[in-house]
Amino acid sequence: AADAREALAVVRRMAQQPYGVTDHAVAALLSACAAAADAEVGEQAAKFASDRNAVVVQNALIDMYGKCGRIGDARAVFDTMTVRDTISYGA
């Protein structure tokens, strides 16, 4: 859980910079939350993913929700995806 919290802190700092937060940084944050199965930090991290349609972010969001036991939320993300890949189906 400490890694997920640190990742969230890093992304928050990135958001304050002129270059902002990249899709890959958000995906890495969500992956850290998934690895820790930390739903609390995951919910905060999901806010960074809410307006991103990149498949890599959506896949990480599905994975994070699934590993945190929030299958309904994972399914909702999957259902709203306009583009899916093999990772989407595997998540």
KOLGU-4560 file (N, C-alpha, C; in nm, 3 decimals, padded with zeros to 5 digits):
<recs>
<n_xx: 00.083 n_yy: -00.120 n_zz: 00.000 ca_xx: 00.000 ca_yy: 00.000 ca_zz: 00.000 c_xx: 00.086 c_yy: 00.125 c_zz: 00.000 mol: A seq: 1 type: ALA>
<n_xx: 00.204 n_yy: 00.117 n_zz: 00.059 ca_xx: 00.293 ca_yy: 00.233 ca_zz: 00.062 c_xx: 00.336 c_yy: 00.273 c_zz: -00.079 mol: A seq: 2 type: ALA>
<n_xx: 00.360 n_yy: 00.174 n_zz: -00.166 ca_xx: 00.398 ca_yy: 00.205 ca_zz: -00.304 c_xx: 00.285 c_yy: 00.277 c_zz: -00.377 mol: A seq: 3 type: ASP>
<n_xx: 00.162 n_yy: 00.234 n_zz: -00.355 ca_xx: 00.048 ca_yy: 00.298 ca_zz: -00.419 c_xx: 00.033 c_yy: 00.442 c_zz: -00.371 mol: A seq: 4 type: ALA>
<n_xx: 00.051 n_yy: 00.462 n_zz: -00.242 ca_xx: 00.040 ca_yy: 00.599 ca_zz: -00.188 c_xx: 00.152 c_yy: 00.689 c_zz: -00.241 mol: A seq: 5 type: ARG>
<n_xx: 00.273 n_yy: 00.634 n_zz: -00.253 ca_xx: 00.384 ca_yy: 00.712 ca_zz: -00.308 c_xx: 00.359 c_yy: 00.744 c_zz: -00.454 mol: A seq: 6 type: GLU>
<n_xx: 00.308 n_yy: 00.647 n_zz: -00.529 ca_xx: 00.277 ca_yy: 00.671 ca_zz: -00.671 c_xx: 00.172 c_yy: 00.780 c_zz: -00.685 mol: A seq: 7 type: ALA>
<n_xx: 00.072 n_yy: 00.777 n_zz: -00.599 ca_xx: -00.032 ca_yy: 00.881 ca_zz: -00.602 c_xx: 00.029 c_yy: 01.018 c_zz: -00.574 mol: A seq: 8 type: LEU>
<n_xx: 00.120 n_yy: 01.025 n_zz: -00.478 ca_xx: 00.185 ca_yy: 01.152 ca_zz: -00.445 c_xx: 00.266 c_yy: 01.205 c_zz: -00.564 mol: A seq: 9 type: ALA>
<n_xx: 00.335 n_yy: 01.115 n_zz: -00.633 ca_xx: 00.414 ca_yy: 01.155 ca_zz: -00.751 c_xx: 00.322 c_yy: 01.209 c_zz: -00.861 mol: A seq: 10 type: VAL>
<n_xx: 00.214 n_yy: 01.141 n_zz: -00.887 ca_xx: 00.122 ca_yy: 01.185 ca_zz: -00.992 c_xx: 00.057 c_yy: 01.318 c_zz: -00.955 mol: A seq: 11 type: VAL>
<n_xx: 00.026 n_yy: 01.336 n_zz: -00.829 ca_xx: -00.028 ca_yy: 01.466 ca_zz: -00.786 c_xx: 00.072 c_yy: 01.578 c_zz: -00.810 mol: A seq: 12 type: ARG>
<n_xx: 00.200 n_yy: 01.551 n_zz: -00.783 ca_xx: 00.304 ca_yy: 01.652 ca_zz: -00.809 c_xx: 00.315 c_yy: 01.678 c_zz: -00.959 mol: A seq: 13 type: ARG>
<n_xx: 00.307 n_yy: 01.572 n_zz: -01.039 ca_xx: 00.313 ca_yy: 01.588 ca_zz: -01.185 c_xx: 00.199 c_yy: 01.676 c_zz: -01.235 mol: A seq: 14 type: MET>
<n_xx: 00.081 n_yy: 01.660 n_zz: -01.176 ca_xx: -00.036 ca_yy: 01.737 ca_zz: -01.219 c_xx: -00.017 c_yy: 01.887 c_zz: -01.198 mol: A seq: 15 type: ALA>
<n_xx: 00.071 n_yy: 01.923 n_zz: -01.108 ca_xx: 00.097 ca_yy: 02.064 ca_zz: -01.081 c_xx: 00.203 c_yy: 02.124 c_zz: -01.173 mol: A seq: 16 type: GLN>
<n_xx: 00.265 n_yy: 02.041 n_zz: -01.253 ca_xx: 00.371 ca_yy: 02.087 ca_zz: -01.343 c_xx: 00.311 c_yy: 02.125 c_zz: -01.479 mol: A seq: 17 type: GLN>
<n_xx: 00.379 n_yy: 02.210 n_zz: -01.554 ca_xx: 00.328 ca_yy: 02.251 ca_zz: -01.685 c_xx: 00.306 c_yy: 02.135 c_zz: -01.782 mol: A seq: 18 type: PRO>
<n_xx: 00.386 n_yy: 02.030 n_zz: -01.773 ca_xx: 00.373 ca_yy: 01.918 ca_zz: -01.865 c_xx: 00.260 c_yy: 01.823 c_zz: -01.827 mol: A seq: 19 type: TYR>
<n_xx: 00.212 n_yy: 01.833 n_zz: -01.705 ca_xx: 00.097 ca_yy: 01.754 ca_zz: -01.662 c_xx: 00.127 c_yy: 01.606 c_zz: -01.643 mol: A seq: 20 type: GLY>
<n_xx: 00.022 n_yy: 01.528 n_zz: -01.645 ca_xx: 00.028 ca_yy: 01.385 ca_zz: -01.620 c_xx: 00.004 c_yy: 01.310 c_zz: -01.750 mol: A seq: 21 type: VAL>
<n_xx: 00.092 n_yy: 01.217 n_zz: -01.781 ca_xx: 00.076 ca_yy: 01.139 ca_zz: -01.903 c_xx: -00.015 c_yy: 01.018 c_zz: -01.879 mol: A seq: 22 type: THR>
<n_xx: -00.066 n_yy: 00.962 n_zz: -01.988 ca_xx: -00.148 ca_yy: 00.841 ca_zz: -01.978 c_xx: -00.069 c_yy: 00.727 c_zz: -01.914 mol: A seq: 23 type: ASP>
<n_xx: 00.057 n_yy: 00.717 n_zz: -01.948 ca_xx: 00.139 ca_yy: 00.608 ca_zz: -01.894 c_xx: 00.164 c_yy: 00.625 c_zz: -01.744 mol: A seq: 24 type: HIS>
<n_xx: 00.175 n_yy: 00.749 n_zz: -01.699 ca_xx: 00.189 ca_yy: 00.773 ca_zz: -01.555 c_xx: 00.062 c_yy: 00.732 c_zz: -01.481 mol: A seq: 25 type: ALA>
<n_xx: -00.053 n_yy: 00.764 n_zz: -01.538 ca_xx: -00.180 ca_yy: 00.724 ca_zz: -01.477 c_xx: -00.192 c_yy: 00.572 c_zz: -01.475 mol: A seq: 26 type: VAL>
<n_xx: -00.155 n_yy: 00.508 n_zz: -01.585 ca_xx: -00.161 ca_yy: 00.361 ca_zz: -01.591 c_xx: -00.068 c_yy: 00.298 c_zz: -01.487 mol: A seq: 27 type: ALA>
<n_xx: 00.051 n_yy: 00.355 n_zz: -01.469 ca_xx: 00.144 ca_yy: 00.304 ca_zz: -01.368 c_xx: 00.088 c_yy: 00.322 c_zz: -01.227 mol: A seq: 28 type: ALA>
<n_xx: 00.025 n_yy: 00.435 n_zz: -01.203 ca_xx: -00.038 ca_yy: 00.460 ca_zz: -01.074 c_xx: -00.147 c_yy: 00.356 c_zz: -01.047 mol: A seq: 29 type: LEU>
<n_xx: -00.232 n_yy: 00.332 n_zz: -01.145 ca_xx: -00.339 ca_yy: 00.234 ca_zz: -01.129 c_xx: -00.283 c_yy: 00.094 c_zz: -01.108 mol: A seq: 30 type: LEU>
<n_xx: -00.174 n_yy: 00.063 n_zz: -01.176 ca_xx: -00.110 ca_yy: -00.068 ca_zz: -01.159 c_xx: -00.055 c_yy: -00.084 c_zz: -01.018 mol: A seq: 31 type: SER>
<n_xx: 00.000 n_yy: 00.023 n_zz: -00.961 ca_xx: 00.050 ca_yy: 00.018 ca_zz: -00.824 c_xx: -00.065 c_yy: -00.006 c_zz: -00.727 mol: A seq: 32 type: ALA>
<n_xx: -00.179 n_yy: 00.057 n_zz: -00.753 ca_xx: -00.296 ca_yy: 00.036 ca_zz: -00.668 c_xx: -00.348 c_yy: -00.106 c_zz: -00.682 mol: A seq: 33 type: CYS>
<n_xx: -00.345 n_yy: -00.159 n_zz: -00.804 ca_xx: -00.390 ca_yy: -00.297 ca_zz: -00.827 c_xx: -00.299 c_yy: -00.395 c_zz: -00.755 mol: A seq: 34 type: ALA>
<n_xx: -00.168 n_yy: -00.373 n_zz: -00.763 ca_xx: -00.073 ca_yy: -00.463 ca_zz: -00.698 c_xx: -00.091 c_yy: -00.463 c_zz: -00.547 mol: A seq: 35 type: ALA>
<n_xx: -00.128 n_yy: -00.348 n_zz: -00.492 ca_xx: -00.149 ca_yy: -00.338 ca_zz: -00.348 c_xx: -00.292 c_yy: -00.374 c_zz: -00.308 mol: A seq: 36 type: ALA>
<n_xx: -00.380 n_yy: -00.390 n_zz: -00.409 ca_xx: -00.523 ca_yy: -00.413 ca_zz: -00.384 c_xx: -00.576 c_yy: -00.309 c_zz: -00.286 mol: A seq: 37 type: ALA>
<n_xx: -00.535 n_yy: -00.184 n_zz: -00.309 ca_xx: -00.570 ca_yy: -00.073 ca_zz: -00.221 c_xx: -00.685 c_yy: 00.006 c_zz: -00.283 mol: A seq: 38 type: ASP>
<n_xx: -00.807 n_yy: -00.027 n_zz: -00.244 ca_xx: -00.925 ca_yy: 00.038 ca_zz: -00.301 c_xx: -00.933 c_yy: 00.185 c_zz: -00.265 mol: A seq: 39 type: ALA>
<n_xx: -00.887 n_yy: 00.221 n_zz: -00.147 ca_xx: -00.893 ca_yy: 00.361 ca_zz: -00.103 c_xx: -00.807 c_yy: 00.450 c_zz: -00.192 mol: A seq: 40 type: GLU>
<n_xx: -00.682 n_yy: 00.413 n_zz: -00.210 ca_xx: -00.593 ca_yy: 00.489 ca_zz: -00.297 c_xx: -00.638 c_yy: 00.473 c_zz: -00.443 mol: A seq: 41 type: VAL>
<n_xx: -00.686 n_yy: 00.355 n_zz: -00.476 ca_xx: -00.735 ca_yy: 00.330 ca_zz: -00.612 c_xx: -00.847 c_yy: 00.424 c_zz: -00.651 mol: A seq: 42 type: GLY>
<n_xx: -00.936 n_yy: 00.453 n_zz: -00.559 ca_xx: -01.046 ca_yy: 00.545 ca_zz: -00.587 c_xx: -00.993 c_yy: 00.686 c_zz: -00.615 mol: A seq: 43 type: GLU>
<n_xx: -00.893 n_yy: 00.727 n_zz: -00.539 ca_xx: -00.831 ca_yy: 00.858 ca_zz: -00.564 c_xx: -00.758 c_yy: 00.858 c_zz: -00.698 mol: A seq: 44 type: GLN>
<n_xx: -00.693 n_yy: 00.747 n_zz: -00.729 ca_xx: -00.620 ca_yy: 00.735 ca_zz: -00.856 c_xx: -00.716 c_yy: 00.735 c_zz: -00.974 mol: A seq: 45 type: ALA>
<n_xx: -00.832 n_yy: 00.677 n_zz: -00.956 ca_xx: -00.931 ca_yy: 00.668 ca_zz: -01.064 c_xx: -00.974 c_yy: 00.807 c_zz: -01.112 mol: A seq: 46 type: ALA>
<n_xx: -00.964 n_yy: 00.906 n_zz: -01.026 ca_xx: -01.000 ca_yy: 01.043 ca_zz: -01.065 c_xx: -00.908 c_yy: 01.093 c_zz: -01.176 mol: A seq: 47 type: LYS>
<n_xx: -00.783 n_yy: 01.048 n_zz: -01.176 ca_xx: -00.689 ca_yy: 01.089 ca_zz: -01.281 c_xx: -00.721 c_yy: 01.019 c_zz: -01.414 mol: A seq: 48 type: PHE>
<n_xx: -00.795 n_yy: 00.910 n_zz: -01.407 ca_xx: -00.827 ca_yy: 00.832 ca_zz: -01.527 c_xx: -00.962 c_yy: 00.868 c_zz: -01.585 mol: A seq: 49 type: ALA>
<n_xx: -01.042 n_yy: 00.943 n_zz: -01.513 ca_xx: -01.181 ca_yy: 00.964 ca_zz: -01.551 c_xx: -01.201 c_yy: 01.029 c_zz: -01.688 mol: A seq: 50 type: SER>
<n_xx: -01.110 n_yy: 01.114 n_zz: -01.729 ca_xx: -01.127 ca_yy: 01.182 ca_zz: -01.857 c_xx: -01.029 c_yy: 01.132 c_zz: -01.964 mol: A seq: 51 type: ASP>
<n_xx: -00.972 n_yy: 01.016 n_zz: -01.942 ca_xx: -00.874 ca_yy: 00.962 ca_zz: -02.036 c_xx: -00.932 c_yy: 00.841 c_zz: -02.107 mol: A seq: 52 type: ARG>
<n_xx: -00.925 n_yy: 00.844 n_zz: -02.239 ca_xx: -00.979 ca_yy: 00.734 ca_zz: -02.318 c_xx: -00.873 c_yy: 00.640 c_zz: -02.372 mol: A seq: 53 type: ASN>
<n_xx: -00.748 n_yy: 00.662 n_zz: -02.335 ca_xx: -00.640 ca_yy: 00.576 ca_zz: -02.383 c_xx: -00.663 c_yy: 00.434 c_zz: -02.334 mol: A seq: 54 type: ALA>
<n_xx: -00.645 n_yy: 00.339 n_zz: -02.423 ca_xx: -00.667 ca_yy: 00.198 ca_zz: -02.390 c_xx: -00.578 c_yy: 00.155 c_zz: -02.274 mol: A seq: 55 type: VAL>
<n_xx: -00.455 n_yy: 00.202 n_zz: -02.270 ca_xx: -00.363 ca_yy: 00.163 ca_zz: -02.162 c_xx: -00.417 c_yy: 00.207 c_zz: -02.026 mol: A seq: 56 type: VAL>
<n_xx: -00.479 n_yy: 00.323 n_zz: -02.019 ca_xx: -00.537 ca_yy: 00.371 ca_zz: -01.893 c_xx: -00.662 c_yy: 00.292 c_zz: -01.858 mol: A seq: 57 type: VAL>
<n_xx: -00.748 n_yy: 00.272 n_zz: -01.955 ca_xx: -00.872 ca_yy: 00.198 ca_zz: -01.930 c_xx: -00.843 c_yy: 00.055 c_zz: -01.887 mol: A seq: 58 type: GLN>
<n_xx: -00.745 n_yy: -00.008 n_zz: -01.950 ca_xx: -00.707 ca_yy: -00.144 ca_zz: -01.911 c_xx: -00.656 c_yy: -00.148 c_zz: -01.767 mol: A seq: 59 type: ASN>
<n_xx: -00.573 n_yy: -00.051 n_zz: -01.731 ca_xx: -00.519 ca_yy: -00.045 ca_zz: -01.595 c_xx: -00.631 c_yy: -00.019 c_zz: -01.494 mol: A seq: 60 type: ALA>
<n_xx: -00.729 n_yy: 00.060 n_zz: -01.533 ca_xx: -00.843 ca_yy: 00.089 ca_zz: -01.446 c_xx: -00.926 c_yy: -00.037 c_zz: -01.423 mol: A seq: 61 type: LEU>
<n_xx: -00.951 n_yy: -00.113 n_zz: -01.529 ca_xx: -01.023 ca_yy: -00.240 ca_zz: -01.517 c_xx: -00.947 c_yy: -00.334 c_zz: -01.424 mol: A seq: 62 type: ILE>
<n_xx: -00.818 n_yy: -00.346 n_zz: -01.444 ca_xx: -00.735 ca_yy: -00.435 ca_zz: -01.362 c_xx: -00.738 c_yy: -00.392 c_zz: -01.216 mol: A seq: 63 type: ASP>
<n_xx: -00.725 n_yy: -00.263 n_zz: -01.191 ca_xx: -00.725 ca_yy: -00.212 ca_zz: -01.055 c_xx: -00.858 c_yy: -00.240 c_zz: -00.987 mol: A seq: 64 type: MET>
<n_xx: -00.967 n_yy: -00.208 n_zz: -01.054 ca_xx: -01.098 ca_yy: -00.234 ca_zz: -00.994 c_xx: -01.117 c_yy: -00.383 c_zz: -00.966 mol: A seq: 65 type: TYR>
<n_xx: -01.077 n_yy: -00.466 n_zz: -01.060 ca_xx: -01.091 ca_yy: -00.611 ca_zz: -01.041 c_xx: -01.012 c_yy: -00.662 c_zz: -00.922 mol: A seq: 66 type: GLY>
<n_xx: -00.888 n_yy: -00.618 n_zz: -00.909 ca_xx: -00.804 ca_yy: -00.664 ca_zz: -00.799 c_xx: -00.845 c_yy: -00.606 c_zz: -00.664 mol: A seq: 67 type: LYS>
<n_xx: -00.921 n_yy: -00.498 n_zz: -00.667 ca_xx: -00.974 ca_yy: -00.440 ca_zz: -00.543 c_xx: -01.113 c_yy: -00.495 c_zz: -00.511 mol: A seq: 68 type: CYS>
<n_xx: -01.160 n_yy: -00.592 n_zz: -00.591 ca_xx: -01.288 ca_yy: -00.655 ca_zz: -00.565 c_xx: -01.408 c_yy: -00.576 c_zz: -00.612 mol: A seq: 69 type: GLY>
<n_xx: -01.387 n_yy: -00.479 n_zz: -00.697 ca_xx: -01.496 ca_yy: -00.394 ca_zz: -00.746 c_xx: -01.529 c_yy: -00.433 c_zz: -00.890 mol: A seq: 70 type: ARG>
<n_xx: -01.582 n_yy: -00.553 n_zz: -00.903 ca_xx: -01.608 ca_yy: -00.611 ca_zz: -01.035 c_xx: -01.710 c_yy: -00.529 c_zz: -01.114 mol: A seq: 71 type: ILE>
<n_xx: -01.811 n_yy: -00.477 n_zz: -01.048 ca_xx: -01.911 ca_yy: -00.395 ca_zz: -01.116 c_xx: -01.850 c_yy: -00.271 c_zz: -01.179 mol: A seq: 72 type: GLY>
<n_xx: -01.757 n_yy: -00.207 n_zz: -01.107 ca_xx: -01.689 ca_yy: -00.090 ca_zz: -01.162 c_xx: -01.599 c_yy: -00.128 c_zz: -01.278 mol: A seq: 73 type: ASP>
<n_xx: -01.531 n_yy: -00.243 n_zz: -01.265 ca_xx: -01.446 ca_yy: -00.291 ca_zz: -01.375 c_xx: -01.530 c_yy: -00.315 c_zz: -01.500 mol: A seq: 74 type: ALA>
<n_xx: -01.644 n_yy: -00.379 n_zz: -01.482 ca_xx: -01.733 ca_yy: -00.407 ca_zz: -01.596 c_xx: -01.787 c_yy: -00.279 c_zz: -01.658 mol: A seq: 75 type: ARG>
<n_xx: -01.818 n_yy: -00.180 n_zz: -01.574 ca_xx: -01.868 ca_yy: -00.052 ca_zz: -01.625 c_xx: -01.764 c_yy: 00.016 c_zz: -01.714 mol: A seq: 76 type: ALA>
<n_xx: -01.638 n_yy: 00.013 n_zz: -01.672 ca_xx: -01.531 ca_yy: 00.072 ca_zz: -01.753 c_xx: -01.521 c_yy: -00.003 c_zz: -01.886 mol: A seq: 77 type: VAL>
<n_xx: -01.519 n_yy: -00.136 n_zz: -01.878 ca_xx: -01.509 ca_yy: -00.219 ca_zz: -01.999 c_xx: -01.624 c_yy: -00.188 c_zz: -02.095 mol: A seq: 78 type: PHE>
<n_xx: -01.744 n_yy: -00.178 n_zz: -02.043 ca_xx: -01.862 ca_yy: -00.154 ca_zz: -02.127 c_xx: -01.859 c_yy: -00.019 c_zz: -02.197 mol: A seq: 79 type: ASP>
<n_xx: -01.793 n_yy: 00.079 n_zz: -02.136 ca_xx: -01.790 ca_yy: 00.212 ca_zz: -02.197 c_xx: -01.671 c_yy: 00.233 c_zz: -02.291 mol: A seq: 80 type: THR>
<n_xx: -01.581 n_yy: 00.137 n_zz: -02.298 ca_xx: -01.464 ca_yy: 00.152 ca_zz: -02.385 c_xx: -01.506 c_yy: 00.149 c_zz: -02.531 mol: A seq: 81 type: MET>
<n_xx: -01.454 n_yy: 00.244 n_zz: -02.608 ca_xx: -01.483 ca_yy: 00.247 ca_zz: -02.751 c_xx: -01.384 c_yy: 00.163 c_zz: -02.831 mol: A seq: 82 type: THR>
<n_xx: -01.264 n_yy: 00.145 n_zz: -02.774 ca_xx: -01.161 ca_yy: 00.061 ca_zz: -02.835 c_xx: -01.113 c_yy: -00.037 c_zz: -02.730 mol: A seq: 83 type: VAL>
<n_xx: -01.108 n_yy: -00.166 n_zz: -02.767 ca_xx: -01.060 ca_yy: -00.269 ca_zz: -02.675 c_xx: -00.950 c_yy: -00.347 c_zz: -02.746 mol: A seq: 84 type: ARG>
<n_xx: -00.859 n_yy: -00.401 n_zz: -02.666 ca_xx: -00.756 ca_yy: -00.489 ca_zz: -02.721 c_xx: -00.758 c_yy: -00.620 c_zz: -02.641 mol: A seq: 85 type: ASP>
<n_xx: -00.663 n_yy: -00.708 n_zz: -02.669 ca_xx: -00.663 ca_yy: -00.837 ca_zz: -02.599 c_xx: -00.642 c_yy: -00.820 c_zz: -02.450 mol: A seq: 86 type: THR>
<n_xx: -00.570 n_yy: -00.717 n_zz: -02.408 ca_xx: -00.549 ca_yy: -00.692 ca_zz: -02.267 c_xx: -00.681 c_yy: -00.652 c_zz: -02.201 mol: A seq: 87 type: ILE>
<n_xx: -00.762 n_yy: -00.577 n_zz: -02.270 ca_xx: -00.893 ca_yy: -00.537 ca_zz: -02.217 c_xx: -00.975 c_yy: -00.661 c_zz: -02.182 mol: A seq: 88 type: SER>
<n_xx: -00.977 n_yy: -00.757 n_zz: -02.272 ca_xx: -01.056 ca_yy: -00.878 ca_zz: -02.249 c_xx: -00.995 c_yy: -00.964 c_zz: -02.140 mol: A seq: 89 type: TYR>
<n_xx: -00.864 n_yy: -00.965 n_zz: -02.129 ca_xx: -00.798 ca_yy: -01.042 ca_zz: -02.025 c_xx: -00.812 c_yy: -00.982 c_zz: -01.887 mol: A seq: 90 type: GLY>
<n_xx: -00.820 n_yy: -00.850 n_zz: -01.881 ca_xx: -00.833 ca_yy: -00.784 ca_zz: -01.751 c_xx: -00.967 c_yy: -00.815 c_zz: -01.690 mol: A seq: 91 type: ALA>
</recs>
